[in-house]
């Protein structure tokens, strides 16, 4: 037996309609975008329901993608440095201080990536109570 589809199990079965001028319709649709659609928008206004945020913020996503690309590049550089230092350490040509500095640089990049992950998850509505690592 298969599970029922979400649309089949919904309790919201009554449709309400209203008439708007083209200008009013455009205004309503623009404002409803921030709530994730017209139905959630009207529920929010009429029933004091929490406003849903399904609409993606393209500027925020572009900024996040740039930040993630910078972290990825930083991780790649620090990983390459660690690899080279490990090679030289195996040949007894490098000091422990160089390795410690490279490991700290790599750890910092990982911490930044973890912080970005938590911010992304919280923006999507998950892990709201979780604090970023220090």
C-alpha positions as CSV (number, residue, x, y, z in Angstrom):
1,X,0.0,0.0,0.0
2,X,1.4,3.4,-0.9
3,X,1.3,6.5,1.2
4,X,-1.3,9.1,0.3
5,X,0.1,12.1,-1.6
6,X,0.3,15.3,0.4
7,X,-2.4,17.0,-1.8
8,X,-4.8,14.1,-1.1
9,X,-4.4,14.3,2.6
10,X,-4.8,18.0,3.0
11,X,-7.6,19.4,5.3
12,X,-7.9,22.7,3.4
13,X,-10.6,21.8,0.9
14,X,-12.6,25.0,0.6
15,X,-11.7,27.6,-2.0
16,X,-12.6,31.3,-1.5
17,X,-12.5,33.7,-4.4
18,X,-12.5,37.5,-4.7
19,X,-12.6,40.0,-7.5
20,X,-9.8,42.5,-8.1
21,X,-8.9,45.1,-10.7
22,X,-5.8,44.4,-12.7
23,X,-3.9,47.0,-10.6
24,X,-5.1,45.5,-7.3
25,X,-4.3,42.0,-8.5
26,X,-0.7,43.1,-9.3
27,X,-0.3,44.6,-5.9
28,X,-1.8,41.5,-4.1
29,X,0.5,39.2,-6.1
30,X,3.6,41.2,-5.4
31,X,2.8,41.3,-1.7
32,X,1.9,37.6,-1.7
33,X,5.3,36.7,-3.1
34,X,6.9,37.4,0.3
35,X,4.6,34.9,2.0
36,X,5.0,32.1,-0.5
37,X,1.8,32.6,-2.5
38,X,-1.7,34.0,-2.4
39,X,-3.2,31.4,-0.1
40,X,-0.6,31.7,2.7
41,X,-0.7,35.5,2.3
42,X,-4.5,35.6,2.9
43,X,-4.2,33.1,5.8
44,X,-1.6,35.4,7.3
45,X,-3.7,38.5,7.0
46,X,-7.1,37.0,7.9
47,X,-6.2,34.4,10.4
48,X,-3.0,35.8,12.0
49,X,-1.2,32.6,10.7
50,X,2.6,32.9,10.5
51,X,3.8,34.1,7.2
52,X,5.6,31.4,5.2
53,X,8.7,32.3,3.3
54,X,9.0,30.1,0.3
55,X,10.3,32.7,-2.0
56,X,14.0,32.7,-2.5
57,X,16.0,35.9,-2.1
58,X,18.2,35.9,-5.2
59,X,20.6,38.5,-3.9
60,X,21.1,36.6,-0.7
61,X,21.7,33.4,-2.7
62,X,24.2,35.1,-5.0
63,X,26.0,36.5,-1.9
64,X,26.1,33.1,-0.3
65,X,27.4,31.4,-3.4
66,X,30.2,33.9,-3.6
67,X,31.1,33.3,0.0
68,X,31.0,29.5,-0.5
69,X,33.2,29.8,-3.5
70,X,35.7,31.9,-1.5
71,X,35.7,29.3,1.3
72,X,36.1,26.5,-1.2
73,X,39.1,28.2,-2.7
74,X,40.6,28.8,0.7
75,X,40.1,25.1,1.7
76,X,41.8,24.1,-1.6
77,X,44.8,26.2,-0.9
78,X,45.2,25.2,2.7
79,X,44.7,21.5,1.8
80,X,47.4,21.8,-0.9
81,X,49.7,23.5,1.7
82,X,49.1,20.7,4.2
83,X,49.8,18.1,1.5
84,X,53.1,19.8,0.5
85,X,54.1,20.2,4.2
86,X,53.4,16.6,4.9
87,X,55.5,15.5,2.0
88,X,58.4,17.7,3.2
89,X,57.9,16.5,6.8
90,X,58.3,12.9,5.6
91,X,61.6,13.9,4.1
92,X,62.6,15.8,7.3
93,X,62.8,19.1,5.5
94,X,60.1,21.1,7.3
95,X,59.6,22.5,10.8
96,X,56.7,21.6,13.1
97,X,55.7,25.3,13.2
98,X,55.0,25.4,9.5
99,X,52.7,22.4,9.9
100,X,50.9,23.8,12.9
101,X,50.3,27.1,11.0
102,X,48.9,25.3,8.0
103,X,46.6,23.1,10.2
104,X,45.3,26.2,12.0
105,X,44.6,27.9,8.6
106,X,42.7,24.8,7.4
107,X,40.8,24.5,10.7
108,X,39.7,28.2,10.4
109,X,38.4,27.6,6.8
110,X,36.5,24.6,8.1
111,X,34.9,26.6,10.9
112,X,33.8,29.3,8.5
113,X,32.3,26.7,6.2
114,X,30.4,25.2,9.2
115,X,29.1,28.7,10.1
116,X,27.9,29.2,6.6
117,X,26.2,25.8,6.6
118,X,24.3,26.6,9.8
119,X,23.2,30.0,8.4
120,X,21.9,28.3,5.3
121,X,20.0,25.7,7.2
122,X,18.5,28.4,9.5
123,X,17.5,30.4,6.5
124,X,15.7,27.3,5.1
125,X,13.9,26.9,8.5
126,X,16.0,24.1,10.0
127,X,18.3,24.1,13.1
128,X,16.9,27.4,14.4
129,X,18.2,26.8,17.9
130,X,21.7,25.7,16.9
131,X,24.5,28.2,17.5
132,X,27.4,28.5,15.1
133,X,30.7,27.0,16.3
134,X,33.2,29.3,17.9
